[in-house]
Amino acid sequence: MYNILVCDDEKDIVSALRIYLESEGYAVYAAYDGREALSLLGRVEIHLVLLDLMMPVMDGMTAIVEIRKRSNVPVILLTAKSEDMDKVLGLNVGADDYVTKPFHPVELMARVRSQLRRYMQLKGAPAREERLAIGGIELDDAAKAVTLDGEPVSLTRTEYDILKLLMEQPGRVFSPREIYEAVWKDVSFGTENTVAVHIRHLREKIEYNPGEPRYLKVVWGRGYRMEL
């Protein structure tokens, strides 16, 4: 059984999410601000976090930063339609995905299952001897490590998976839909913006000049590729 932490200051939303998740067999832990969520993460093994952005005491953005200091657990943001910039910031500081309120239960559960599959596959996957190199970028899949000109690069799990996908087939153009379905291992729900945010953040880490990238190129109207 997977343990899911739901953190939202609106108790009706927490109650609704509990019903959806428990009907699918998940164990649900509730918190109503970021500080409570961090306390639970320190006491219970949590496999996924559903996290609201706008909360008292400690907001969701601050909570994500603190979560990433201690855990690689998947984080799905619960956002309002008016919080587009907050979605981008949340993805940039370490969230894996988001759903917009009011959310459809079918979409929400699809996102939850997708993130849990990726997380558990990564934890259980045997180490493989595999190194990829393009220019100054080296990816060691056995160690799950990336370096740029010999210097370590700190990537989130999602950024790592995207980079590995593109480096495995340099020169090939991947559409946002292909990237989402390969990395998130789920059907795309119009998630081009989610992919674009992760690509932009990845560029900031592996390019010396993200505005004029050497490696990670945009092919306008088609997608992204790694340049040899």
C-alpha positions in Angstrom: 0.0 0.0 0.0 1.3 3.4 -0.9 1.1 6.3 1.6 0.0 9.7 0.1 0.3 13.0 2.0 -2.4 15.5 1.1 -1.6 19.1 2.2 -4.2 21.8 1.7 -5.7 24.4 4.1 -9.2 23.8 2.7 -10.5 20.8 4.7 -13.3 20.1 2.1 -10.6 19.5 -0.5 -8.6 17.3 1.8 -11.7 15.3 2.5 -12.6 14.9 -1.2 -9.1 13.8 -2.0 -9.1 11.3 0.8 -12.3 9.7 -0.7 -10.8 9.5 -4.2 -7.4 8.1 -3.0 -8.7 5.7 -0.4 -11.2 4.3 -3.0 -8.1 3.3 -5.1 -6.4 1.6 -2.1 -4.0 4.3 -1.0 -3.4 5.3 2.6 -3.9 9.0 3.1 -2.2 11.3 5.6 -3.6 14.9 5.9 -1.8 18.2 6.7 -3.2 21.7 6.5 0.0 23.8 6.1 3.6 23.2 4.9 5.0 22.9 8.4 2.6 20.0 9.2 3.5 18.3 6.0 7.2 18.5 6.8 6.6 17.1 10.2 4.7 14.1 8.7 7.4 13.5 6.2 9.8 13.2 9.1 7.7 10.5 10.9 6.0 8.5 8.1 7.3 6.9 4.9 5.4 8.9 2.2 5.4 7.8 -1.4 3.8 10.9 -2.9 2.7 14.4 -1.9 -0.3 16.4 -3.1 0.5 20.0 -2.1 -1.5 23.2 -2.2 0.5 26.4 -2.9 -1.5 29.0 -1.0 -1.5 28.0 2.7 -0.9 29.7 6.0 2.0 29.2 8.4 4.2 27.8 5.6 3.2 28.0 2.0 3.6 25.3 -0.6 6.5 26.9 -2.4 8.6 27.0 0.8 7.5 23.5 1.7 8.7 22.2 -1.7 12.2 23.7 -1.2 12.4 22.1 2.3 11.1 18.7 1.0 13.8 18.6 -1.7 16.4 19.1 0.9 15.5 15.7 2.5 13.5 13.6 0.0 13.1 12.7 -3.7 9.4 11.9 -3.1 7.1 12.9 -6.0 5.3 16.2 -5.5 2.1 17.2 -7.4 1.0 20.7 -6.9 -2.7 21.6 -6.4 -3.1 25.0 -8.1 -5.8 27.5 -9.0 -6.2 28.7 -12.7 -4.9 32.1 -11.6 -1.6 30.7 -10.3 0.2 30.2 -13.6 3.4 31.8 -12.5 3.3 29.9 -9.3 3.0 26.6 -11.2 6.2 27.5 -13.1 8.0 28.5 -9.9 6.9 25.3 -8.2 8.2 23.1 -11.1 11.4 25.1 -11.0 12.1 24.4 -7.4 11.4 20.7 -7.5 7.7 19.8 -8.0 7.1 17.0 -10.5 3.7 17.9 -11.9 0.5 19.9 -11.1 -3.3 19.7 -11.4 -5.5 22.7 -11.6 -8.5 23.2 -9.3 -11.3 22.2 -9.8 -9.6 19.0 -10.8 -11.3 16.0 -12.5 -10.8 12.8 -10.4 -9.9 10.8 -13.5 -7.0 13.1 -14.4 -5.9 13.5 -10.8 -5.7 9.7 -10.3 -3.9 9.3 -13.6 -1.2 11.8 -12.5 -0.9 10.1 -9.1 -0.4 6.6 -10.7 2.1 8.0 -13.2 4.3 9.6 -10.5 4.1 6.5 -8.3 5.2 4.2 -11.1 8.2 6.4 -11.9 9.2 6.7 -8.3 9.0 3.1 -7.5 10.7 2.0 -10.7 13.5 4.3 -10.0 13.9 3.0 -6.4 13.8 -0.6 -7.5 15.8 -0.5 -10.7 19.1 -2.3 -10.6 22.2 -0.2 -11.3 23.4 -0.5 -14.9 26.9 0.3 -16.3 26.0 3.0 -18.7 27.6 6.3 -19.6 26.5 8.8 -22.1 28.5 11.7 -23.3 27.8 14.7 -25.6 30.4 17.4 -25.7 31.2 18.4 -22.1 28.1 16.7 -20.7 28.5 13.2 -19.2 25.7 11.1 -17.7 26.5 8.1 -15.6 23.3 6.1 -15.3 24.7 3.7 -12.7 25.5 6.5 -10.3 22.6 8.7 -11.6 25.1 11.5 -11.9 25.6 14.2 -14.5 28.7 16.4 -15.0 29.4 19.4 -17.2 33.0 19.8 -18.1 33.9 17.7 -15.1 31.8 19.6 -12.6 28.8 17.9 -11.0 25.4 19.2 -12.0 22.5 18.8 -9.6 19.3 17.7 -11.4 15.9 16.7 -10.2 14.7 13.2 -11.1 12.5 14.6 -13.9 15.3 16.7 -15.3 17.6 13.7 -15.2 15.1 11.5 -17.0 14.5 14.1 -19.7 18.2 14.6 -20.3 18.8 10.9 -20.4 16.0 10.4 -23.0 17.5 13.1 -25.3 21.1 12.0 -24.8 20.2 8.4 -25.8 19.2 9.6 -29.2 21.1 12.7 -30.1 19.9 14.6 -33.1 16.4 13.2 -32.8 13.6 15.7 -32.3 11.2 14.7 -29.5 7.8 16.4 -29.3 6.6 17.6 -25.9 4.0 14.8 -26.0 6.7 12.2 -26.7 8.8 13.5 -23.8 5.9 13.6 -21.4 4.8 10.0 -22.3 8.3 8.7 -22.1 9.4 10.4 -18.9 6.1 10.6 -17.0 5.1 7.2 -18.4 1.5 8.3 -18.9 -0.8 9.7 -21.6 -0.3 13.5 -22.1 -3.2 15.7 -20.9 -2.2 18.8 -22.8 1.0 19.1 -20.7 3.3 20.9 -23.1 3.8 23.7 -20.5 5.0 21.2 -17.9 7.6 19.9 -20.3 8.6 23.4 -21.4 9.2 24.4 -17.8 11.4 21.4 -17.1 13.4 21.9 -20.3 14.0 25.6 -19.5 15.2 24.7 -16.0 17.4 21.9 -17.4 19.0 24.4 -19.8 19.8 26.7 -17.0 21.9 23.9 -15.4 23.7 22.4 -18.5 24.2 25.4 -20.7 26.6 28.2 -20.0 24.4 30.5 -22.0 20.8 29.3 -21.8 19.7 32.0 -24.2 22.0 30.6 -26.9 22.1 26.9 -26.0 24.9 24.7 -27.2 23.3 21.4 -26.5 19.6 21.4 -25.8 18.0 22.9 -28.9 14.4 23.9 -29.6 13.0 22.9 -33.0 10.2 25.4 -33.4 6.8 23.8 -33.9 8.2 20.3 -33.4 10.0 19.8 -30.1 13.5 19.4 -28.6 16.7 17.6 -29.4 20.3 17.2 -28.1 22.9 18.6 -30.5 26.1 16.6 -31.0 
